[in-house]
């Protein structure tokens, strides 16, 4: 048994090393296969949205709180960075730090309001708050330029490397992504992360055991907002443009779909969902303007046939290969 376990661990390590090497070589693979940076562009988008999906997964997967307005933190961070750069001419590092502080402050204000509700009411409150921020971005023309948005945001210089080159920016985003992945992995494996799962399963039981349930939920809300803010900073430097449509319902649904498709309650699942959604969105939108119908169909199929996401499918295949299929296994909270 121990030999088998060691063998499986080595197989996992080898697999992740291969994946890591592939991501390192992605810009070269893109040129070799396509003769352009198209694949690098898509992977950069996937990494950015992967961080946003990680942040939502803390709420949905580990705390059981599905949000329809989590993308607002990405938008607030992107807008704040753009305003600091375009309006106040601050340096990119200072603008990024201010953006993250504003995002944490926004999450600190929204948290007490949203955490009073559960279920569909939580969904509606998070969506309503997101629409309030969208309205501010649309109407506060003197600061946000209204529906014209803020453009002309260029990527900074990082020592001898110019991040304007998409390959350099890809590696920069990959580095930030790995740091965020490591931190989130440590959070969910810590006693704090385990307590979040306990709260998700039974709030009353955790209160009986002496846990401050509301404080745990509030801290998780702040942490999730912070990582969404990191994704927002990377988002604005990637696109160089931000406008009110980035705060609408569709981007929020996309992030929620990434988590649901990849596998809520898993560490790497949301990133897999982000890759699938980003690639599917770009390929389908090239052939039809009704690509949202395709995404909706993907979500319906996922909920009906793979409620645990793609990671559940991977787990099922692995159990079938090993002859360890478990009968009657429940999907987590219907997601």
C-alpha positions as CSV (number, residue, x, y, z in Angstrom):
1,X,0.0,0.0,0.0
2,X,2.8,2.4,0.9
3,X,4.6,1.6,-2.4
4,X,1.4,2.4,-4.3
5,X,1.0,5.7,-2.4
6,X,4.6,6.8,-3.1
7,X,4.1,5.8,-6.8
8,X,1.0,8.0,-7.0
9,X,2.8,10.9,-5.4
10,X,5.6,10.7,-8.0
11,X,3.0,10.5,-10.8
12,X,1.4,13.7,-9.5
13,X,4.7,15.5,-9.1
14,X,5.7,14.4,-12.7
15,X,2.3,15.6,-14.0
16,X,2.5,19.0,-12.4
17,X,6.1,19.4,-13.6
18,X,5.1,18.7,-17.2
19,X,2.2,21.2,-16.9
20,X,4.6,23.8,-15.4
21,X,7.1,23.3,-18.3
22,X,4.3,23.6,-20.8
23,X,3.2,26.9,-19.3
24,X,6.8,28.2,-19.3
25,X,7.1,27.3,-23.0
26,X,3.7,28.7,-24.0
27,X,5.0,31.7,-25.8
28,X,7.4,29.6,-27.9
29,X,4.7,27.0,-28.5
30,X,2.3,29.8,-29.6
31,X,4.8,31.0,-32.2
32,X,5.7,27.4,-33.4
33,X,2.0,26.4,-33.8
34,X,0.3,29.7,-34.9
35,X,3.1,32.0,-35.8
36,X,1.6,34.6,-33.5
37,X,1.1,35.5,-29.8
38,X,-2.6,34.4,-29.9
39,X,-2.2,31.4,-27.6
40,X,-0.1,33.6,-25.2
41,X,-2.8,36.2,-25.1
42,X,-5.5,33.6,-24.3
43,X,-3.4,32.0,-21.6
44,X,-2.7,35.5,-20.0
45,X,-6.4,36.1,-19.9
46,X,-6.9,32.6,-18.4
47,X,-4.3,33.3,-15.6
48,X,-5.9,36.7,-14.7
49,X,-9.4,35.2,-14.6
50,X,-8.1,32.2,-12.8
51,X,-7.0,34.4,-9.9
52,X,-10.5,36.0,-9.9
53,X,-12.0,32.5,-9.9
54,X,-9.8,31.4,-7.0
55,X,-11.1,34.4,-5.0
56,X,-14.8,33.6,-5.7
57,X,-14.1,29.9,-4.9
58,X,-13.2,30.9,-1.3
59,X,-16.8,32.1,-0.9
60,X,-18.6,29.5,-3.1
61,X,-16.5,26.4,-2.7
62,X,-15.4,26.7,0.9
63,X,-18.0,28.9,2.5
64,X,-21.0,27.9,0.4
65,X,-21.9,31.5,-0.6
66,X,-22.5,32.0,-4.3
67,X,-22.1,35.6,-5.4
68,X,-23.4,37.3,-8.6
69,X,-21.4,40.4,-7.9
70,X,-17.9,39.2,-7.2
71,X,-16.5,40.6,-10.5
72,X,-17.2,44.1,-9.1
73,X,-14.0,43.9,-7.0
74,X,-12.0,43.2,-10.2
75,X,-13.7,46.2,-11.8
76,X,-13.1,48.5,-8.8
77,X,-9.5,47.6,-8.7
78,X,-9.1,48.1,-12.5
79,X,-10.9,51.4,-12.4
80,X,-8.9,52.7,-9.4
81,X,-5.6,51.8,-11.0
82,X,-6.7,53.5,-14.2
83,X,-7.8,56.6,-12.4
84,X,-4.6,56.9,-10.4
85,X,-2.6,56.5,-13.6
86,X,-4.6,58.6,-16.0
87,X,-6.1,61.3,-13.8
88,X,-3.5,61.7,-11.0
89,X,-0.4,60.5,-12.9
90,X,0.9,58.2,-10.0
91,X,3.4,55.5,-10.6
92,X,2.1,52.0,-11.4
93,X,3.3,50.4,-8.1
94,X,1.6,53.2,-6.0
95,X,-1.6,53.0,-8.2
96,X,-1.7,49.2,-7.7
97,X,-1.3,49.5,-3.9
98,X,-4.0,52.2,-3.7
99,X,-6.3,50.0,-5.9
100,X,-5.9,47.0,-3.5
101,X,-6.6,49.2,-0.5
102,X,-9.7,50.6,-2.1
103,X,-10.9,47.0,-2.9
104,X,-10.3,45.8,0.7
105,X,-12.2,48.9,1.9
106,X,-15.1,48.2,-0.5
107,X,-15.2,44.5,0.7
108,X,-15.2,45.7,4.3
109,X,-18.2,47.9,3.6
110,X,-20.1,45.4,1.5
111,X,-19.4,42.4,3.8
112,X,-21.7,43.4,6.7
113,X,-24.6,44.0,4.3
114,X,-24.3,40.8,2.2
115,X,-23.4,38.4,5.0
116,X,-26.8,39.1,6.6
117,X,-28.5,37.1,3.9
118,X,-28.3,33.5,2.5
119,X,-29.3,31.6,-0.6
120,X,-31.0,33.6,-3.3
121,X,-31.1,36.7,-1.1
122,X,-27.3,36.7,-0.9
123,X,-27.2,36.4,-4.7
124,X,-29.6,39.3,-5.2
125,X,-27.8,41.6,-2.7
126,X,-24.4,41.0,-4.3
127,X,-25.9,41.6,-7.7
128,X,-27.5,44.8,-6.4
129,X,-24.2,46.1,-5.0
130,X,-22.5,45.3,-8.2
131,X,-25.1,47.3,-10.1
132,X,-24.6,50.3,-7.7
133,X,-20.9,50.3,-8.6
134,X,-21.8,50.0,-12.3
135,X,-24.1,53.0,-12.0
136,X,-21.3,55.0,-10.3
137,X,-18.9,54.1,-13.1
138,X,-21.4,55.1,-15.7
139,X,-22.7,58.3,-14.1
140,X,-19.6,59.8,-12.4
141,X,-18.3,61.1,-15.7
142,X,-15.7,63.5,-14.2
143,X,-13.8,60.7,-12.6
144,X,-14.6,57.6,-14.7
145,X,-15.2,59.2,-18.1
146,X,-18.6,57.5,-18.2
147,X,-19.4,55.1,-21.0
148,X,-16.3,56.3,-22.9
149,X,-14.2,54.5,-20.3
150,X,-10.5,55.2,-19.4
151,X,-8.0,54.2,-22.1
152,X,-4.3,54.6,-22.8
153,X,-3.1,52.6,-19.7
154,X,0.3,51.3,-20.7
155,X,2.2,48.5,-19.0
156,X,5.1,49.5,-16.8
157,X,8.8,48.7,-17.0
158,X,10.0,46.0,-14.7
159,X,13.7,46.5,-14.3
160,X,15.3,45.7,-17.6
161,X,12.1,44.0,-18.9
162,X,9.4,45.9,-20.6
163,X,6.0,44.4,-19.8
164,X,4.6,45.9,-23.0
165,X,5.9,42.8,-24.7
166,X,3.1,40.2,-24.3
167,X,5.6,37.4,-23.6
168,X,7.2,39.3,-20.7
169,X,3.8,40.3,-19.4
170,X,2.7,36.6,-19.6
171,X,5.6,35.5,-17.4
172,X,4.9,38.4,-15.0
173,X,1.2,37.3,-14.7
174,X,2.3,33.7,-14.4
175,X,4.5,34.6,-11.4
176,X,1.7,36.5,-9.7
177,X,-0.7,33.6,-10.4
178,X,1.6,31.0,-8.8
179,X,2.1,33.2,-5.7
180,X,-1.7,33.6,-5.4
181,X,-2.2,29.9,-5.9
182,X,0.3,29.1,-3.2
183,X,-1.2,31.5,-0.7
184,X,-4.8,30.3,-1.3
185,X,-3.6,26.7,-1.0
186,X,-2.1,27.5,2.3
187,X,-5.3,29.3,3.4
188,X,-7.7,26.5,2.6
189,X,-5.4,23.9,4.1
190,X,-5.0,25.9,7.3
191,X,-7.2,25.6,10.4
192,X,-9.0,28.8,9.2
193,X,-9.8,27.1,5.9
194,X,-11.0,23.9,7.6
195,X,-13.3,26.0,9.8
196,X,-14.8,27.6,6.7
197,X,-15.7,24.2,5.4
198,X,-17.2,23.4,8.8
199,X,-19.3,26.6,8.7
200,X,-20.4,25.7,5.2
201,X,-21.6,22.3,6.5
202,X,-23.3,23.6,9.6
203,X,-23.2,27.1,11.0
204,X,-25.0,26.1,14.2
205,X,-22.6,23.3,15.0
206,X,-19.6,25.6,14.6
207,X,-21.2,28.2,16.9
208,X,-21.8,25.5,19.5
209,X,-18.1,24.6,19.2
210,X,-17.2,28.2,20.1
211,X,-16.3,29.5,16.7
212,X,-17.1,33.1,15.8
213,X,-19.0,32.3,12.5
214,X,-19.6,35.8,11.4
215,X,-16.0,36.9,11.9
216,X,-14.7,33.9,9.8
217,X,-17.2,34.7,7.0
218,X,-16.2,38.4,7.1
219,X,-12.5,37.6,7.0
220,X,-13.1,35.2,4.1
221,X,-15.1,38.0,2.3
222,X,-12.1,40.4,2.7
223,X,-9.6,37.8,1.5
224,X,-11.7,37.0,-1.5
225,X,-12.1,40.7,-2.4
226,X,-8.3,41.2,-2.1
227,X,-7.5,38.5,-4.6
228,X,-10.1,39.7,-7.0
229,X,-8.4,43.1,-6.7
230,X,-5.1,41.5,-7.7
231,X,-6.8,40.2,-10.8
232,X,-8.2,43.7,-11.5
233,X,-4.8,45.3,-11.4
234,X,-3.5,42.7,-13.9
235,X,-6.6,43.1,-16.0
236,X,-6.2,46.8,-16.5
237,X,-2.5,46.5,-17.4
238,X,-3.4,43.7,-19.9
239,X,-6.2,45.5,-21.7
240,X,-5.1,49.1,-21.1
241,X,-8.8,50.1,-21.1
242,X,-11.7,49.9,-18.6
243,X,-15.4,50.9,-19.1
244,X,-18.8,50.2,-17.4
245,X,-19.5,47.0,-19.3
246,X,-16.7,45.4,-17.3
247,X,-19.0,45.8,-14.3
248,X,-22.2,44.4,-15.8
249,X,-23.9,41.1,-15.1
250,X,-22.2,39.1,-17.8
251,X,-18.6,39.3,-16.4
252,X,-19.9,38.4,-13.0
253,X,-21.7,35.4,-14.4
254,X,-18.6,34.3,-16.3
255,X,-16.5,34.2,-13.1
256,X,-19.2,32.2,-11.3
257,X,-19.4,29.8,-14.2
258,X,-15.6,29.3,-14.1
259,X,-15.8,28.2,-10.5
260,X,-18.9,26.0,-11.1
261,X,-17.5,24.4,-14.2
262,X,-14.0,23.8,-12.8
263,X,-15.1,22.5,-9.5
264,X,-16.0,24.5,-6.4
265,X,-14.2,23.5,-3.2
266,X,-11.1,22.4,-5.1
267,X,-7.9,24.4,-5.3
268,X,-7.0,24.1,-9.0
269,X,-10.5,23.5,-10.4
270,X,-11.5,27.2,-10.8
271,X,-8.4,27.8,-13.0
272,X,-9.4,24.9,-15.2
273,X,-12.8,26.4,-15.5
274,X,-11.2,29.8,-16.4
275,X,-9.2,28.2,-19.2
276,X,-12.2,26.5,-20.6
277,X,-14.4,29.6,-20.5
278,X,-11.8,32.0,-21.9
279,X,-10.9,29.7,-24.8
280,X,-14.6,28.8,-25.5
281,X,-15.6,32.4,-25.3
282,X,-12.9,33.5,-27.8
283,X,-13.5,30.7,-30.3
284,X,-17.3,30.7,-30.2
285,X,-17.5,34.5,-30.4
286,X,-15.5,34.4,-33.6
287,X,-18.4,32.5,-35.3
288,X,-21.5,33.9,-33.6
289,X,-22.6,36.9,-31.5
290,X,-24.8,34.6,-29.4
291,X,-21.9,33.0,-27.6
292,X,-23.7,33.6,-24.2
293,X,-26.2,31.0,-25.2
294,X,-23.4,28.5,-25.6
295,X,-22.0,29.4,-22.1
296,X,-25.5,29.1,-20.7
297,X,-25.8,25.6,-22.2
298,X,-22.4,24.6,-20.7
299,X,-23.6,25.7,-17.3
300,X,-26.8,23.7,-17.5
301,X,-25.0,20.6,-18.7
302,X,-22.5,21.0,-15.8
303,X,-25.1,21.4,-13.2
304,X,-27.1,18.4,-14.5
305,X,-24.4,15.9,-15.3
306,X,-21.3,17.1,-13.4
307,X,-22.5,19.1,-10.4
308,X,-19.0,18.9,-8.9
309,X,-17.4,20.4,-12.0
310,X,-14.7,19.0,-14.2
311,X,-12.6,18.0,-11.2
312,X,-15.4,15.6,-10.3
313,X,-15.1,14.1,-13.8
314,X,-11.4,13.7,-13.3
315,X,-11.9,12.1,-9.9
316,X,-14.5,9.7,-11.3
317,X,-12.2,8.6,-14.2
318,X,-9.4,8.1,-11.7
319,X,-11.6,5.9,-9.5
320,X,-12.7,3.9,-12.5
321,X,-9.1,3.3,-13.6
322,X,-8.2,2.2,-10.1
323,X,-11.4,0.2,-9.6
324,X,-12.4,2.4,-6.7
325,X,-15.6,3.8,-7.9
326,X,-17.8,5.0,-5.0
327,X,-21.5,4.6,-5.2
328,X,-23.9,7.2,-4.0
329,X,-21.4,10.0,-3.6
330,X,-23.2,13.4,-3.1
331,X,-22.4,16.5,-5.0
332,X,-21.4,19.4,-2.7
333,X,-24.4,21.7,-2.1
334,X,-25.8,21.2,-5.6
335,X,-22.8,22.9,-7.3
